[in-house]
Amino acid sequence: RGGAGAVWCDRSATVAVTPSRRVAVVDVTGAGDAFAAGLLAAWLAGAAPRAALTRAGDLGARAVSLVGARPVA
């Protein structure tokens, strides 16, 4: 949903909605990958759906605020 935030729905009818972080968009390259990485890492570490979405959104926001697909190390 990009700037509209994210929604989590699962088989048990758990629904979580998180807003997006507002950042200046510089380059969208890699934003979806960063979002997915944040979501999966948090979820597999045991985070609740809302926390996993928040982490995903944080990484997606960071990705769009930088030029290119990877931050400078």
PyMOL Python script that loads the backbone (N, CA, C, O; Angstrom):
from pymol import cmd

cmd.read_pdbstr("""\
ATOM      1  N   ARG A   1       0.801  -1.186   0.000  1.00  0.00           N
ATOM      2  CA  ARG A   1       0.000   0.000   0.000  1.00  0.00           C
ATOM      3  C   ARG A   1       0.850   1.259   0.000  1.00  0.00           C
ATOM      4  O   ARG A   1       0.322   2.371  -0.008  1.00  0.00           O
ATOM      5  N   GLY A   2       2.171   1.086   0.009  1.00  0.00           N
ATOM      6  CA  GLY A   2       3.068   2.239  -0.076  1.00  0.00           C
ATOM      7  C   GLY A   2       2.823   3.265   1.015  1.00  0.00           C
ATOM      8  O   GLY A   2       2.863   2.948   2.204  1.00  0.00           O
ATOM      9  N   GLY A   3       2.572   4.487   0.600  1.00  0.00           N
ATOM     10  CA  GLY A   3       2.336   5.574   1.536  1.00  0.00           C
ATOM     11  C   GLY A   3       1.063   5.436   2.344  1.00  0.00           C
ATOM     12  O   GLY A   3       0.848   6.187   3.296  1.00  0.00           O
ATOM     13  N   ALA A   4       0.212   4.483   1.978  1.00  0.00           N
ATOM     14  CA  ALA A   4      -1.040   4.271   2.724  1.00  0.00           C
ATOM     15  C   ALA A   4      -0.853   3.320   3.902  1.00  0.00           C
ATOM     16  O   ALA A   4      -1.812   3.038   4.620  1.00  0.00           O
ATOM     17  N   GLY A   5       0.367   2.819   4.112  1.00  0.00           N
ATOM     18  CA  GLY A   5       0.613   1.928   5.241  1.00  0.00           C
ATOM     19  C   GLY A   5       0.529   0.471   4.834  1.00  0.00           C
ATOM     20  O   GLY A   5       0.654   0.134   3.657  1.00  0.00           O
ATOM     21  N   ALA A   6       0.315  -0.395   5.822  1.00  0.00           N
ATOM     22  CA  ALA A   6       0.312  -1.838   5.560  1.00  0.00           C
ATOM     23  C   ALA A   6      -0.787  -2.528   6.356  1.00  0.00           C
ATOM     24  O   ALA A   6      -1.207  -2.053   7.411  1.00  0.00           O
ATOM     25  N   VAL A   7      -1.241  -3.657   5.827  1.00  0.00           N
ATOM     26  CA  VAL A   7      -2.295  -4.449   6.467  1.00  0.00           C
ATOM     27  C   VAL A   7      -1.820  -5.888   6.579  1.00  0.00           C
ATOM     28  O   VAL A   7      -1.241  -6.432   5.639  1.00  0.00           O
ATOM     29  N   TRP A   8      -2.064  -6.501   7.726  1.00  0.00           N
ATOM     30  CA  TRP A   8      -1.754  -7.925   7.961  1.00  0.00           C
ATOM     31  C   TRP A   8      -3.066  -8.654   8.148  1.00  0.00           C
ATOM     32  O   TRP A   8      -3.870  -8.262   8.994  1.00  0.00           O
ATOM     33  N   CYS A   9      -3.300  -9.688   7.393  1.00  0.00           N
ATOM     34  CA  CYS A   9      -4.466 -10.565   7.556  1.00  0.00           C
ATOM     35  C   CYS A   9      -3.960 -11.993   7.511  1.00  0.00           C
ATOM     36  O   CYS A   9      -3.134 -12.337   6.666  1.00  0.00           O
ATOM     37  N   ASP A  10      -4.456 -12.834   8.427  1.00  0.00           N
ATOM     38  CA  ASP A  10      -4.058 -14.233   8.379  1.00  0.00           C
ATOM     39  C   ASP A  10      -5.274 -15.136   8.535  1.00  0.00           C
ATOM     40  O   ASP A  10      -6.397 -14.654   8.681  1.00  0.00           O
ATOM     41  N   ARG A  11      -5.052 -16.426   8.506  1.00  0.00           N
ATOM     42  CA  ARG A  11      -6.142 -17.401   8.531  1.00  0.00           C
ATOM     43  C   ARG A  11      -6.984 -17.345   9.794  1.00  0.00           C
ATOM     44  O   ARG A  11      -8.155 -17.724   9.776  1.00  0.00           O
ATOM     45  N   SER A  12      -6.410 -16.884  10.873  1.00  0.00           N
ATOM     46  CA  SER A  12      -7.161 -16.819  12.130  1.00  0.00           C
ATOM     47  C   SER A  12      -7.960 -15.522  12.231  1.00  0.00           C
ATOM     48  O   SER A  12      -8.507 -15.203  13.286  1.00  0.00           O
ATOM     49  N   ALA A  13      -8.022 -14.790  11.146  1.00  0.00           N
ATOM     50  CA  ALA A  13      -8.756 -13.524  11.066  1.00  0.00           C
ATOM     51  C   ALA A  13      -8.084 -12.414  11.868  1.00  0.00           C
ATOM     52  O   ALA A  13      -8.717 -11.410  12.196  1.00  0.00           O
ATOM     53  N   THR A  14      -6.798 -12.593  12.183  1.00  0.00           N
ATOM     54  CA  THR A  14      -6.050 -11.520  12.815  1.00  0.00           C
ATOM     55  C   THR A  14      -5.814 -10.433  11.772  1.00  0.00           C
ATOM     56  O   THR A  14      -5.338 -10.707  10.670  1.00  0.00           O
ATOM     57  N   VAL A  15      -6.145  -9.226  12.125  1.00  0.00           N
ATOM     58  CA  VAL A  15      -5.933  -8.099  11.222  1.00  0.00           C
ATOM     59  C   VAL A  15      -5.161  -7.026  11.978  1.00  0.00           C
ATOM     60  O   VAL A  15      -5.528  -6.658  13.094  1.00  0.00           O
ATOM     61  N   ALA A  16      -4.110  -6.536  11.377  1.00  0.00           N
ATOM     62  CA  ALA A  16      -3.341  -5.434  11.940  1.00  0.00           C
ATOM     63  C   ALA A  16      -3.129  -4.416  10.832  1.00  0.00           C
ATOM     64  O   ALA A  16      -2.870  -4.777   9.684  1.00  0.00           O
ATOM     65  N   VAL A  17      -3.239  -3.169  11.179  1.00  0.00           N
ATOM     66  CA  VAL A  17      -3.043  -2.084  10.216  1.00  0.00           C
ATOM     67  C   VAL A  17      -2.031  -1.119  10.813  1.00  0.00           C
ATOM     68  O   VAL A  17      -2.139  -0.739  11.979  1.00  0.00           O
ATOM     69  N   THR A  18      -1.059  -0.730  10.021  1.00  0.00           N
ATOM     70  CA  THR A  18      -0.086   0.267  10.475  1.00  0.00           C
ATOM     71  C   THR A  18       0.010   1.385   9.447  1.00  0.00           C
ATOM     72  O   THR A  18      -0.068   1.137   8.243  1.00  0.00           O
ATOM     73  N   PRO A  19       0.178   2.607   9.918  1.00  0.00           N
ATOM     74  CA  PRO A  19       0.375   3.724   8.987  1.00  0.00           C
ATOM     75  C   PRO A  19       1.807   3.702   8.459  1.00  0.00           C
ATOM     76  O   PRO A  19       2.676   3.045   9.032  1.00  0.00           O
ATOM     77  N   SER A  20       2.041   4.409   7.386  1.00  0.00           N
ATOM     78  CA  SER A  20       3.407   4.505   6.872  1.00  0.00           C
ATOM     79  C   SER A  20       4.120   5.648   7.579  1.00  0.00           C
ATOM     80  O   SER A  20       3.491   6.585   8.071  1.00  0.00           O
ATOM     81  N   ARG A  21       5.446   5.552   7.620  1.00  0.00           N
ATOM     82  CA  ARG A  21       6.246   6.675   8.125  1.00  0.00           C
ATOM     83  C   ARG A  21       6.363   7.694   7.008  1.00  0.00           C
ATOM     84  O   ARG A  21       6.577   7.331   5.851  1.00  0.00           O
ATOM     85  N   ARG A  22       6.230   8.927   7.335  1.00  0.00           N
ATOM     86  CA  ARG A  22       6.354   9.993   6.334  1.00  0.00           C
ATOM     87  C   ARG A  22       7.810  10.396   6.204  1.00  0.00           C
ATOM     88  O   ARG A  22       8.416  10.904   7.148  1.00  0.00           O
ATOM     89  N   VAL A  23       8.362  10.164   5.029  1.00  0.00           N
ATOM     90  CA  VAL A  23       9.745  10.534   4.729  1.00  0.00           C
ATOM     91  C   VAL A  23       9.786  11.143   3.335  1.00  0.00           C
ATOM     92  O   VAL A  23       8.885  10.934   2.522  1.00  0.00           O
ATOM     93  N   ALA A  24      10.837  11.894   3.075  1.00  0.00           N
ATOM     94  CA  ALA A  24      11.043  12.422   1.732  1.00  0.00           C
ATOM     95  C   ALA A  24      11.492  11.268   0.836  1.00  0.00           C
ATOM     96  O   ALA A  24      12.481  10.597   1.133  1.00  0.00           O
ATOM     97  N   VAL A  25      10.773  11.040  -0.247  1.00  0.00           N
ATOM     98  CA  VAL A  25      11.109   9.942  -1.162  1.00  0.00           C
ATOM     99  C   VAL A  25      12.178  10.410  -2.131  1.00  0.00           C
ATOM    100  O   VAL A  25      11.985  11.367  -2.881  1.00  0.00           O
ATOM    101  N   VAL A  26      13.311   9.717  -2.104  1.00  0.00           N
ATOM    102  CA  VAL A  26      14.441  10.024  -2.979  1.00  0.00           C
ATOM    103  C   VAL A  26      14.503   9.022  -4.127  1.00  0.00           C
ATOM    104  O   VAL A  26      14.696   9.401  -5.283  1.00  0.00           O
ATOM    105  N   ASP A  27      14.336   7.728  -3.795  1.00  0.00           N
ATOM    106  CA  ASP A  27      14.451   6.667  -4.795  1.00  0.00           C
ATOM    107  C   ASP A  27      13.718   5.437  -4.253  1.00  0.00           C
ATOM    108  O   ASP A  27      13.987   5.010  -3.130  1.00  0.00           O
ATOM    109  N   VAL A  28      12.812   4.873  -5.020  1.00  0.00           N
ATOM    110  CA  VAL A  28      12.027   3.732  -4.531  1.00  0.00           C
ATOM    111  C   VAL A  28      12.698   2.378  -4.787  1.00  0.00           C
ATOM    112  O   VAL A  28      12.151   1.335  -4.428  1.00  0.00           O
ATOM    113  N   THR A  29      13.878   2.395  -5.407  1.00  0.00           N
ATOM    114  CA  THR A  29      14.587   1.149  -5.687  1.00  0.00           C
ATOM    115  C   THR A  29      14.839   0.382  -4.394  1.00  0.00           C
ATOM    116  O   THR A  29      15.431   0.916  -3.456  1.00  0.00           O
ATOM    117  N   GLY A  30      14.395  -0.856  -4.344  1.00  0.00           N
ATOM    118  CA  GLY A  30      14.650  -1.713  -3.198  1.00  0.00           C
ATOM    119  C   GLY A  30      13.686  -1.568  -2.038  1.00  0.00           C
ATOM    120  O   GLY A  30      13.823  -2.268  -1.034  1.00  0.00           O
ATOM    121  N   ALA A  31      12.712  -0.674  -2.154  1.00  0.00           N
ATOM    122  CA  ALA A  31      11.800  -0.440  -1.033  1.00  0.00           C
ATOM    123  C   ALA A  31      10.978  -1.681  -0.691  1.00  0.00           C
ATOM    124  O   ALA A  31      10.802  -2.000   0.485  1.00  0.00           O
ATOM    125  N   GLY A  32      10.480  -2.373  -1.692  1.00  0.00           N
ATOM    126  CA  GLY A  32       9.693  -3.575  -1.441  1.00  0.00           C
ATOM    127  C   GLY A  32      10.523  -4.686  -0.822  1.00  0.00           C
ATOM    128  O   GLY A  32      10.056  -5.406   0.061  1.00  0.00           O
ATOM    129  N   ASP A  33      11.756  -4.820  -1.293  1.00  0.00           N
ATOM    130  CA  ASP A  33      12.652  -5.822  -0.726  1.00  0.00           C
ATOM    131  C   ASP A  33      12.976  -5.495   0.727  1.00  0.00           C
ATOM    132  O   ASP A  33      13.000  -6.388   1.573  1.00  0.00           O
ATOM    133  N   ALA A  34      13.225  -4.222   1.021  1.00  0.00           N
ATOM    134  CA  ALA A  34      13.519  -3.814   2.396  1.00  0.00           C
ATOM    135  C   ALA A  34      12.307  -4.066   3.292  1.00  0.00           C
ATOM    136  O   ALA A  34      12.453  -4.540   4.419  1.00  0.00           O
ATOM    137  N   PHE A  35      11.114  -3.750   2.791  1.00  0.00           N
ATOM    138  CA  PHE A  35       9.884  -3.998   3.550  1.00  0.00           C
ATOM    139  C   PHE A  35       9.746  -5.489   3.858  1.00  0.00           C
ATOM    140  O   PHE A  35       9.496  -5.871   5.001  1.00  0.00           O
ATOM    141  N   ALA A  36       9.909  -6.328   2.833  1.00  0.00           N
ATOM    142  CA  ALA A  36       9.775  -7.777   3.017  1.00  0.00           C
ATOM    143  C   ALA A  36      10.817  -8.311   3.998  1.00  0.00           C
ATOM    144  O   ALA A  36      10.502  -9.159   4.833  1.00  0.00           O
ATOM    145  N   ALA A  37      12.045  -7.825   3.904  1.00  0.00           N
ATOM    146  CA  ALA A  37      13.099  -8.269   4.816  1.00  0.00           C
ATOM    147  C   ALA A  37      12.764  -7.905   6.254  1.00  0.00           C
ATOM    148  O   ALA A  37      12.937  -8.720   7.160  1.00  0.00           O
ATOM    149  N   GLY A  38      12.289  -6.691   6.465  1.00  0.00           N
ATOM    150  CA  GLY A  38      11.920  -6.273   7.817  1.00  0.00           C
ATOM    151  C   GLY A  38      10.761  -7.080   8.369  1.00  0.00           C
ATOM    152  O   GLY A  38      10.771  -7.481   9.533  1.00  0.00           O
ATOM    153  N   LEU A  39       9.760  -7.318   7.529  1.00  0.00           N
ATOM    154  CA  LEU A  39       8.589  -8.092   7.952  1.00  0.00           C
ATOM    155  C   LEU A  39       8.993  -9.516   8.325  1.00  0.00           C
ATOM    156  O   LEU A  39       8.655  -9.996   9.407  1.00  0.00           O
ATOM    157  N   LEU A  40       9.707 -10.183   7.440  1.00  0.00           N
ATOM    158  CA  LEU A  40      10.084 -11.576   7.686  1.00  0.00           C
ATOM    159  C   LEU A  40      11.017 -11.723   8.880  1.00  0.00           C
ATOM    160  O   LEU A  40      10.843 -12.634   9.691  1.00  0.00           O
ATOM    161  N   ALA A  41      12.000 -10.845   8.998  1.00  0.00           N
ATOM    162  CA  ALA A  41      12.935 -10.936  10.122  1.00  0.00           C
ATOM    163  C   ALA A  41      12.203 -10.760  11.446  1.00  0.00           C
ATOM    164  O   ALA A  41      12.437 -11.514  12.391  1.00  0.00           O
ATOM    165  N   ALA A  42      11.323  -9.773  11.520  1.00  0.00           N
ATOM    166  CA  ALA A  42      10.579  -9.531  12.765  1.00  0.00           C
ATOM    167  C   ALA A  42       9.618 -10.671  13.062  1.00  0.00           C
ATOM    168  O   ALA A  42       9.542 -11.144  14.196  1.00  0.00           O
ATOM    169  N   TRP A  43       8.889 -11.109  12.056  1.00  0.00           N
ATOM    170  CA  TRP A  43       7.890 -12.172  12.241  1.00  0.00           C
ATOM    171  C   TRP A  43       8.560 -13.478  12.674  1.00  0.00           C
ATOM    172  O   TRP A  43       8.097 -14.139  13.603  1.00  0.00           O
ATOM    173  N   LEU A  44       9.649 -13.845  12.000  1.00  0.00           N
ATOM    174  CA  LEU A  44      10.339 -15.086  12.341  1.00  0.00           C
ATOM    175  C   LEU A  44      11.011 -15.011  13.713  1.00  0.00           C
ATOM    176  O   LEU A  44      11.278 -16.044  14.327  1.00  0.00           O
ATOM    177  N   ALA A  45      11.284 -13.806  14.194  1.00  0.00           N
ATOM    178  CA  ALA A  45      11.852 -13.625  15.535  1.00  0.00           C
ATOM    179  C   ALA A  45      10.765 -13.637  16.609  1.00  0.00           C
ATOM    180  O   ALA A  45      11.060 -13.533  17.799  1.00  0.00           O
ATOM    181  N   GLY A  46       9.499 -13.766  16.179  1.00  0.00           N
ATOM    182  CA  GLY A  46       8.400 -13.870  17.140  1.00  0.00           C
ATOM    183  C   GLY A  46       7.603 -12.606  17.372  1.00  0.00           C
ATOM    184  O   GLY A  46       6.781 -12.558  18.288  1.00  0.00           O
ATOM    185  N   ALA A  47       7.824 -11.586  16.570  1.00  0.00           N
ATOM    186  CA  ALA A  47       7.087 -10.328  16.739  1.00  0.00           C
ATOM    187  C   ALA A  47       5.611 -10.516  16.415  1.00  0.00           C
ATOM    188  O   ALA A  47       5.251 -11.328  15.562  1.00  0.00           O
ATOM    189  N   ALA A  48       4.779  -9.775  17.088  1.00  0.00           N
ATOM    190  CA  ALA A  48       3.352  -9.744  16.791  1.00  0.00           C
ATOM    191  C   ALA A  48       3.150  -9.089  15.425  1.00  0.00           C
ATOM    192  O   ALA A  48       4.018  -8.347  14.964  1.00  0.00           O
ATOM    193  N   PRO A  49       2.022  -9.352  14.776  1.00  0.00           N
ATOM    194  CA  PRO A  49       1.800  -8.782  13.443  1.00  0.00           C
ATOM    195  C   PRO A  49       2.009  -7.271  13.364  1.00  0.00           C
ATOM    196  O   PRO A  49       2.677  -6.796  12.445  1.00  0.00           O
ATOM    197  N   ARG A  50       1.465  -6.520  14.289  1.00  0.00           N
ATOM    198  CA  ARG A  50       1.607  -5.057  14.229  1.00  0.00           C
ATOM    199  C   ARG A  50       3.081  -4.648  14.349  1.00  0.00           C
ATOM    200  O   ARG A  50       3.528  -3.746  13.640  1.00  0.00           O
ATOM    201  N   ALA A  51       3.829  -5.296  15.229  1.00  0.00           N
ATOM    202  CA  ALA A  51       5.253  -4.985  15.393  1.00  0.00           C
ATOM    203  C   ALA A  51       6.042  -5.359  14.137  1.00  0.00           C
ATOM    204  O   ALA A  51       6.949  -4.632  13.732  1.00  0.00           O
ATOM    205  N   ALA A  52       5.696  -6.491  13.524  1.00  0.00           N
ATOM    206  CA  ALA A  52       6.376  -6.897  12.292  1.00  0.00           C
ATOM    207  C   ALA A  52       6.104  -5.895  11.175  1.00  0.00           C
ATOM    208  O   ALA A  52       7.010  -5.550  10.416  1.00  0.00           O
ATOM    209  N   LEU A  53       4.862  -5.428  11.071  1.00  0.00           N
ATOM    210  CA  LEU A  53       4.535  -4.426  10.050  1.00  0.00           C
ATOM    211  C   LEU A  53       5.253  -3.111  10.311  1.00  0.00           C
ATOM    212  O   LEU A  53       5.709  -2.450   9.378  1.00  0.00           O
ATOM    213  N   THR A  54       5.351  -2.736  11.572  1.00  0.00           N
ATOM    214  CA  THR A  54       6.051  -1.492  11.916  1.00  0.00           C
ATOM    215  C   THR A  54       7.515  -1.581  11.518  1.00  0.00           C
ATOM    216  O   THR A  54       8.058  -0.638  10.942  1.00  0.00           O
ATOM    217  N   ARG A  55       8.161  -2.706  11.820  1.00  0.00           N
ATOM    218  CA  ARG A  55       9.565  -2.890  11.437  1.00  0.00           C
ATOM    219  C   ARG A  55       9.714  -2.854   9.921  1.00  0.00           C
ATOM    220  O   ARG A  55      10.636  -2.230   9.394  1.00  0.00           O
ATOM    221  N   ALA A  56       8.810  -3.520   9.232  1.00  0.00           N
ATOM    222  CA  ALA A  56       8.834  -3.521   7.769  1.00  0.00           C
ATOM    223  C   ALA A  56       8.700  -2.104   7.217  1.00  0.00           C
ATOM    224  O   ALA A  56       9.434  -1.709   6.311  1.00  0.00           O
ATOM    225  N   GLY A  57       7.769  -1.355   7.764  1.00  0.00           N
ATOM    226  CA  GLY A  57       7.568   0.023   7.317  1.00  0.00           C
ATOM    227  C   GLY A  57       8.773   0.901   7.589  1.00  0.00           C
ATOM    228  O   GLY A  57       9.116   1.761   6.778  1.00  0.00           O
ATOM    229  N   ASP A  58       9.420   0.684   8.737  1.00  0.00           N
ATOM    230  CA  ASP A  58      10.625   1.454   9.056  1.00  0.00           C
ATOM    231  C   ASP A  58      11.721   1.216   8.028  1.00  0.00           C
ATOM    232  O   ASP A  58      12.371   2.159   7.574  1.00  0.00           O
ATOM    233  N   LEU A  59      11.927  -0.060   7.657  1.00  0.00           N
ATOM    234  CA  LEU A  59      12.975  -0.362   6.681  1.00  0.00           C
ATOM    235  C   LEU A  59      12.600   0.115   5.283  1.00  0.00           C
ATOM    236  O   LEU A  59      13.460   0.585   4.539  1.00  0.00           O
ATOM    237  N   GLY A  60      11.329   0.000   4.922  1.00  0.00           N
ATOM    238  CA  GLY A  60      10.883   0.516   3.633  1.00  0.00           C
ATOM    239  C   GLY A  60      11.067   2.026   3.543  1.00  0.00           C
ATOM    240  O   GLY A  60      11.488   2.550   2.512  1.00  0.00           O
ATOM    241  N   ALA A  61      10.748   2.715   4.630  1.00  0.00           N
ATOM    242  CA  ALA A  61      10.917   4.175   4.665  1.00  0.00           C
ATOM    243  C   ALA A  61      12.392   4.553   4.547  1.00  0.00           C
ATOM    244  O   ALA A  61      12.744   5.511   3.858  1.00  0.00           O
ATOM    245  N   ARG A  62      13.237   3.801   5.216  1.00  0.00           N
ATOM    246  CA  ARG A  62      14.677   4.072   5.113  1.00  0.00           C
ATOM    247  C   ARG A  62      15.151   3.864   3.676  1.00  0.00           C
ATOM    248  O   ARG A  62      15.951   4.641   3.154  1.00  0.00           O
ATOM    249  N   ALA A  63      14.648   2.809   3.050  1.00  0.00           N
ATOM    250  CA  ALA A  63      15.084   2.517   1.673  1.00  0.00           C
ATOM    251  C   ALA A  63      14.709   3.645   0.717  1.00  0.00           C
ATOM    252  O   ALA A  63      15.528   4.025  -0.120  1.00  0.00           O
ATOM    253  N   VAL A  64      13.502   4.189   0.813  1.00  0.00           N
ATOM    254  CA  VAL A  64      13.093   5.236  -0.128  1.00  0.00           C
ATOM    255  C   VAL A  64      13.764   6.573   0.149  1.00  0.00           C
ATOM    256  O   VAL A  64      13.724   7.473  -0.690  1.00  0.00           O
ATOM    257  N   SER A  65      14.383   6.711   1.325  1.00  0.00           N
ATOM    258  CA  SER A  65      15.020   7.989   1.650  1.00  0.00           C
ATOM    259  C   SER A  65      16.472   8.053   1.170  1.00  0.00           C
ATOM    260  O   SER A  65      17.150   9.062   1.360  1.00  0.00           O
ATOM    261  N   LEU A  66      16.946   6.963   0.544  1.00  0.00           N
ATOM    262  CA  LEU A  66      18.325   6.889   0.049  1.00  0.00           C
ATOM    263  C   LEU A  66      18.345   6.609  -1.453  1.00  0.00           C
ATOM    264  O   LEU A  66      17.387   6.062  -1.999  1.00  0.00           O
ATOM    265  N   VAL A  67      19.416   6.976  -2.105  1.00  0.00           N
ATOM    266  CA  VAL A  67      19.579   6.665  -3.526  1.00  0.00           C
ATOM    267  C   VAL A  67      20.140   5.255  -3.649  1.00  0.00           C
ATOM    268  O   VAL A  67      21.119   4.910  -2.987  1.00  0.00           O
ATOM    269  N   GLY A  68      19.520   4.446  -4.493  1.00  0.00           N
ATOM    270  CA  GLY A  68      20.015   3.099  -4.767  1.00  0.00           C
ATOM    271  C   GLY A  68      19.353   2.045  -3.908  1.00  0.00           C
ATOM    272  O   GLY A  68      18.560   2.343  -3.014  1.00  0.00           O
ATOM    273  N   ALA A  69      19.696   0.812  -4.199  1.00  0.00           N
ATOM    274  CA  ALA A  69      19.065  -0.319  -3.540  1.00  0.00           C
ATOM    275  C   ALA A  69      19.694  -0.675  -2.201  1.00  0.00           C
ATOM    276  O   ALA A  69      19.089  -1.409  -1.419  1.00  0.00           O
ATOM    277  N   ARG A  70      20.880  -0.179  -1.920  1.00  0.00           N
ATOM    278  CA  ARG A  70      21.555  -0.517  -0.659  1.00  0.00           C
ATOM    279  C   ARG A  70      22.152   0.726  -0.030  1.00  0.00           C
ATOM    280  O   ARG A  70      22.733   1.565  -0.720  1.00  0.00           O
ATOM    281  N   PRO A  71      22.006   0.843   1.296  1.00  0.00           N
ATOM    282  CA  PRO A  71      22.650   1.998   1.950  1.00  0.00           C
ATOM    283  C   PRO A  71      24.164   1.859   1.923  1.00  0.00           C
ATOM    284  O   PRO A  71      24.687   0.748   1.835  1.00  0.00           O
ATOM    285  N   VAL A  72      24.857   2.963   1.997  1.00  0.00           N
ATOM    286  CA  VAL A  72      26.307   2.953   2.046  1.00  0.00           C
ATOM    287  C   VAL A  72      26.723   2.374   3.395  1.00  0.00           C
ATOM    288  O   VAL A  72      26.190   2.770   4.432  1.00  0.00           O
ATOM    289  N   ALA A  73      27.657   1.454   3.386  1.00  0.00           N
ATOM    290  CA  ALA A  73      28.102   0.795   4.639  1.00  0.00           C
ATOM    291  C   ALA A  73      28.978   1.690   5.448  1.00  0.00           C
ATOM    292  O   ALA A  73      29.437   1.299   6.521  1.00  0.00           O
TER     293      ALA A  73
END
""", "prot")
cmd.dss("prot")
cmd.show_as("cartoon", "prot")
cmd.util.cbc("prot")
cmd.orient("prot")
